[in-house]
Amino acid sequence: MQETRKLQSKQPKIASAIAAIALLGLAACGDTVPEQALLGGGAGAVTGAVVGGSVITGAAVGAAGNVVYCQAYPGRC
């Protein structure tokens, strides 16, 4: 019983760490707008799945966010 509680208490921390790593994937922009959307969408989908949210919403937000970021700061991609 105690082992289950320990595991459950670690799950949010693990999910947060994985989500942060997935969001860092947004920094890998891509060279073209479709590549940027694909990479951002993939990172967003993984993040949505890991944190228990909507994979589709995560993909949409990730794709849009990555394209906007890469277009605003092309030197950082």
Order of alpha helices (4+ residues) and beta strands (2+ residues): alpha-alpha-alpha
